[in-house]
């Protein structure tokens, strides 16, 4: 079913959609995540490296959108075109699992914020979190079924609403910023938050996962490009959104670490609320930020549910790399089976909210999601390098691609072997879907694909055993 041009997304909806996918849980929780692993001055260095790397990745998607506009599946299309069906499928599956985990991280933080709104010492019973989280998921299911553009319009309102408290934190936080708090002693060797001895290099590498998590979503418009009015609109919107979010992120981190001492920031339940409570707004400021967090997370959850649906639908629609069941759309051109599958998978993961221990797993979930998505980022960067390899007068393009490859590889290394192990396990779970799609196409699986599957399963089994025996810990 062909979608009407006037029902597709233009720049006015694409930019807030891209900002909405990036400005989510990361920005509101990043001061805690970063101060736990690095001192303020080290965080600045980390942001410079992280923002530079993400900009390189963003430019890669910009260049590919212009150079290969026919590849409307984004991340999965680039991997498939460059390296074959199985790699393309795994890029889509890895991206989908990352998005799914990201949605769970949003829900975890939603209820953490609700707890803080009710009272600092209040903890919602797990069964309540599970019930309310389930209601929220299925509300989005029925909302998205009504149409992609309608969901995009709602996201525009949400994006505007959630940027307001961030601007308040920046503007009012500057007035109470203290260089004495920000400039901690022995910042290159001793963590101010807990007194541990940590080298500067270790501080930077440990910050990379949290920083990249803040920007996960930079590729979201490329995934949704089939819903856009043009590839040019996708490319422009991606760069605009990236610049806006990068500026907001860096300012938020720096100001938070100059308003609250490291140990106080680390113990904060909602750090930006505590920052704003120190300003002229007082407790009212804290309440504004908490409400902003909820609005932000609700908006991000909407954006990412759109993406998780699309990343299952596009490979099935365009290349039959996913089972044909995912192709089905309703009269609003919404892939209802892909949407339903994502929601059911989310519901199963949401069972984890019944465990009080797993409610503390925000950091772990976000880092698994980040590692899962880094592999598709790396494949896209490698494909871009391959695309421009034989082009003349493309020195700048090649340099961007090389830097994006280096950055993606570095963050995978910085995340650590435990998260890479979990990524292998999650990638291996998709093999059955690929085999089914191949059978539906009446195509045999190539010998090199069989070998790759065997290697993936062996590594996954080894990693499961290693985790079970405590040889690898998260």
Secondary structure, DSSP 8 states (H G I E B T S, - for coil): ----GGGSB-HHHHHHHHHHHHSSHHHHHHHHHHHTTS-HHHHHHHHHHHHHHHHHHHHHHHHHHHH-TT-TTTHHHHHHHHH-HHHHHHHHHHHHHHHHHHHHHHHHHHHHHHHHHH-TT----HHHHHHHHHHHHHHHHHHHHT-HHHHHHHHHHHHHHHHHHHHHHHHHHHHT--HHHHS-TTTTTB-TTT--B--HHHHHHHHHHHHHHHHTTTTHHHHTGGGBS-HHHHHHHHHHHHHHHHHHHHHHHHHHHHHS-HHHHHT-SSHHHHHHHTSTTTHHHHHHHHHHHHHHHHHHHHHHHHHHHHHHHHHHHHH--S-GGGG---TTS--HHHHHHHHHHHHHHHGGGGSTTGGG-HHHHHHHHHHHHHHHHHHHHHHHHHHHTT-TT-HHHHHHHHHHHHHHHHHHHHH-HHHHHHHHHHHHTTHHHHHHHHHHTT----HHHHHHHHHHHHHHHHHHHHHHTTSS--
